[in-house]
Amino acid sequence: MKFPNTSLIFCTILLLISCKSEKTKIEEAKNVVNSFVKDIELENFQSIKSTYPSYSNFKGEIWLLYQFEITDAKLENNLITVYGKYKQFDKKNETIMFVLKEVDGEYIIDHTKGLTAYFKSNLYLFLKNAGCLRNIETDEQISIVCSERQFIFKSLAVQAAKALESSIEIAPSSDAIYLTNSSGFINGEITFVNNSDVDIPAYSYQLYFVFYDKQGKIMDSFEDLGGNHNIIPAHKNITTRINRSLKYGLNNGVDDVSAVLKIIKTDWLESDIVNNPSKDITCAKIDEILKTQ
């Protein structure tokens, strides 16, 4: 009587189990990722803590993964990598990566890339250009590096805004300032000159005015709400019309006006800093400033 080749049977069973095990592991990892995405949306932080332990080390904000879909997954070196896509504002296919490991028979998220809102931001690109993100590959690391250095990047944008403000002036010609006062109302036009090399977006600035009588006393002051603001092209003029009733019905006659333009939105300046990186700004210099704070 011939006995079956038990070694062959054992190897075949082992192979089948191994194949099934890999597929099962990937499915389990996918389930963990999907649960995490739902927990983020519902702010189930206790569940998040057990699913993604290092998430508590994140700095700053994260993206809510709207319309999240898993696009691929693979098992390699005992780690499962899950790729997905989600909708971010008007972008339909932003990519995110989850890397999971098995601990005590269950999968947890070891690290991610694409979850922190710092990723691909102007700050991220600025620090990348400066060399501060070499060998930084996880959301946790990215968020910490970016949050610590954010104030430096913001200060550069503020400096650029102040330099820009100083390049704006009221046209010196007497014809440029035209004001008439009738029965307590101010009607007129003021021309601003942009002496800089950049266009100033309409949404980014605010105008302020102060009116004086012949004795130099302030009759009225106001902040233009900016509903009719236009872009101010580089080395060009823009004329703003004023229609204003004076406070308390004063009608003594406006003799002079001072006006100033303030930059109130600097996101476009941040983009300019990123798109035109300075060779003088290095990670070493950035970290030098960081040490003094």
C-alpha positions in Angstrom: 0.0 0.0 0.0 1.4 3.4 -1.0 1.1 6.3 1.3 0.6 9.8 -0.1 3.5 12.1 -0.1 2.9 13.9 3.1 5.7 16.4 2.5 4.1 17.5 -0.7 0.6 17.8 0.9 2.1 19.8 3.8 3.9 22.2 1.5 0.7 22.6 -0.6 -1.4 23.4 2.5 1.3 25.8 3.8 1.4 27.6 0.5 -2.4 28.0 0.4 -2.4 29.2 4.0 0.4 31.6 3.2 -1.4 33.1 0.2 -4.7 33.4 2.1 -2.9 34.9 5.0 -1.4 37.7 2.8 -4.7 38.6 1.3 -6.4 38.5 4.7 -3.7 40.8 6.2 -4.2 43.3 3.4 -7.9 43.3 3.9 -7.6 43.8 7.6 -5.2 46.7 7.0 -7.7 48.3 4.6 -10.5 47.9 7.2 -8.3 49.7 9.8 -7.6 52.6 7.3 -11.3 52.9 6.5 -12.2 53.0 10.2 -9.6 55.6 10.9 -11.0 57.9 8.1 -14.4 57.6 9.6 -13.1 58.3 13.1 -11.3 61.4 11.9 -14.5 62.8 10.5 -16.5 62.0 13.7 -13.6 63.1 16.0 -13.5 59.7 17.8 -10.2 60.5 19.3 -10.1 57.5 21.7 -10.5 55.2 18.8 -7.9 57.2 16.8 -5.4 56.8 19.6 -5.5 53.0 19.5 -5.6 52.9 15.7 -2.8 55.4 15.1 -0.8 55.8 18.4 1.7 58.5 17.1 -1.2 60.7 15.8 -1.1 62.4 19.2 2.3 63.8 18.3 1.0 65.7 15.3 1.3 69.5 15.2 -1.2 71.7 13.4 -4.2 70.7 11.4 -5.0 67.7 9.2 -7.2 67.1 6.2 -10.6 65.6 6.5 -10.6 62.9 3.8 -13.8 63.5 1.9 -14.8 60.9 -0.6 -11.9 58.7 0.4 -11.2 55.6 -1.7 -8.4 53.0 -1.4 -6.6 52.7 -4.7 -3.9 50.1 -3.9 -2.3 48.1 -1.1 0.8 45.9 -0.8 2.6 43.8 1.8 6.4 44.2 2.0 8.8 43.5 4.8 6.0 42.8 7.2 4.5 46.3 6.6 1.4 46.9 4.6 1.2 50.1 2.6 -2.3 51.4 1.7 -2.7 54.1 -0.9 -5.8 56.2 -1.2 -7.3 59.3 -2.8 -9.7 61.9 -1.5 -11.2 65.2 -2.4 -9.5 68.4 -1.1 -11.4 71.5 -2.0 -11.7 71.6 -5.8 -9.0 68.9 -6.2 -10.5 65.5 -6.8 -7.5 63.2 -6.5 -5.2 64.2 -3.7 -3.1 61.1 -2.7 -2.4 59.8 0.8 -0.4 56.9 2.1 -0.8 54.7 5.2 1.8 52.3 6.4 0.6 49.7 8.9 2.3 47.1 11.1 1.0 44.2 13.1 1.1 44.4 16.8 -0.3 41.6 19.0 -2.2 40.2 16.1 -3.8 43.5 15.1 -2.9 46.1 12.6 -2.2 49.7 13.6 -1.1 52.7 11.5 2.6 53.2 12.0 2.9 56.4 9.9 1.2 58.3 7.1 2.1 60.8 4.4 -0.4 63.3 3.0 -2.6 63.7 6.1 -1.1 66.8 7.7 -2.3 70.1 6.2 1.4 71.2 6.1 2.1 68.7 3.4 2.6 70.6 0.0 1.7 73.9 1.7 3.7 77.1 0.9 5.5 76.6 4.2 6.4 73.0 3.3 7.7 74.0 -0.1 9.7 76.9 1.4 11.4 74.5 3.9 11.9 71.9 1.2 13.7 74.5 -1.0 15.8 75.5 2.0 16.8 71.9 2.7 15.0 71.5 6.0 13.0 68.4 4.9 15.8 66.1 3.8 15.0 62.5 5.0 11.7 63.7 6.5 9.1 61.4 5.1 6.2 61.0 7.6 3.3 63.3 8.5 4.4 63.4 12.1 7.9 64.6 11.2 6.7 67.0 8.6 4.2 68.6 11.1 6.8 69.0 13.8 9.4 70.6 11.5 6.9 72.9 9.9 5.2 74.0 13.0 8.5 74.9 14.7 9.6 77.1 11.8 6.3 78.5 10.6 6.8 81.9 12.4 10.0 82.4 10.4 8.2 81.9 7.1 5.4 84.2 8.2 7.8 86.9 9.3 9.4 86.9 5.8 5.9 87.5 4.3 5.2 90.3 6.8 8.6 91.9 5.9 7.7 91.7 2.2 4.3 93.3 3.0 5.9 96.2 4.9 8.3 96.8 2.0 5.5 96.8 -0.4 3.4 99.2 1.7 6.3 101.6 1.8 6.4 101.6 -2.0 2.8 102.8 -2.3 2.2 106.6 -2.2 -0.5 109.1 -3.0 0.3 110.7 -6.3 2.2 113.9 -5.5 0.4 115.9 -8.2 -2.3 118.3 -6.8 -4.6 117.0 -9.5 -4.3 113.5 -8.0 -6.2 114.5 -4.9 -9.6 115.8 -5.7 -12.1 116.3 -2.9 -15.3 118.3 -2.6 -17.3 118.9 0.6 -21.0 119.7 0.4 -23.5 119.6 3.3 -21.4 117.3 5.4 -20.6 114.8 2.6 -17.2 114.0 1.1 -17.1 113.2 -2.6 -13.8 112.8 -4.5 -11.0 110.7 -5.8 -7.6 109.7 -4.5 -4.9 108.1 -6.7 -2.5 105.6 -5.3 0.8 104.8 -7.1 2.4 101.4 -7.0 6.1 101.9 -7.3 6.9 98.2 -6.7 7.7 95.5 -9.2 4.7 93.3 -8.3 1.0 93.5 -8.9 -1.1 93.9 -5.7 -4.2 91.6 -5.7 -7.5 93.3 -5.1 -8.4 91.1 -2.1 -5.0 91.6 -0.3 -5.2 95.3 0.7 -7.2 97.7 2.7 -7.4 101.5 2.4 -7.6 103.9 5.3 -8.5 107.6 5.2 -8.3 110.5 7.7 -9.8 114.0 6.9 -8.7 117.3 8.4 -10.2 120.8 8.6 -8.2 124.0 8.0 -7.0 124.0 11.6 -5.5 120.5 11.2 -8.1 118.9 13.4 -9.4 115.4 12.5 -12.9 115.7 11.1 -13.5 112.1 10.2 -11.6 108.9 9.6 -12.7 105.6 8.1 -11.6 102.3 6.8 -12.7 101.6 3.2 -14.5 98.3 3.2 -12.9 97.3 -0.1 -15.9 96.3 -2.0 -14.7 98.1 -5.1 -11.0 97.3 -4.8 -9.1 96.5 -8.0 -5.8 95.0 -8.7 -3.0 97.6 -8.6 -0.5 96.7 -11.3 3.3 97.2 -10.8 4.4 100.7 -11.6 0.8 101.8 -12.3 -1.8 104.1 -10.6 -5.2 103.3 -9.2 -7.9 105.9 -8.4 -10.3 105.3 -5.6 -13.6 107.2 -5.4 -14.7 108.4 -2.0 -18.4 108.9 -1.0 -18.7 109.5 2.7 -20.9 111.4 5.1 -18.9 113.1 7.9 -19.4 112.1 11.5 -21.9 114.1 13.4 -22.9 116.0 10.3 -19.8 118.2 10.3 -19.6 120.4 7.3 -16.8 122.8 8.2 -15.0 121.9 5.0 -12.3 119.3 4.5 -8.9 120.9 3.9 -6.7 117.9 3.8 -6.7 114.1 3.7 -4.2 111.4 4.6 -4.5 108.0 3.1 -2.6 104.7 3.6 -2.7 101.3 2.0 -2.2 98.3 4.2 -1.6 94.7 3.1 -4.0 92.5 5.1 -3.5 89.2 3.2 -0.1 87.7 2.7 -0.8 84.3 1.1 0.2 85.6 -2.3 3.5 86.9 -1.0 4.1 83.5 0.6 3.6 82.0 -2.8 6.0 84.5 -4.3 8.7 83.6 -1.7 8.3 79.9 -2.6 8.3 80.5 -6.4 11.4 82.8 -6.2 13.6 81.1 -3.5 16.5 83.1 -2.2 19.9 81.3 -2.2 20.6 83.2 1.0 17.9 81.4 2.9 19.2 78.0 4.0 18.1 75.5 6.6 21.2 76.3 8.7 20.1 80.0 8.8 16.5 79.1 9.6 17.6 76.9 12.5 20.0 79.6 13.7 17.0 81.9 14.1 15.0 79.1 15.7 17.7 78.7 18.4 17.4 82.4 19.4 13.6 82.2 20.1 
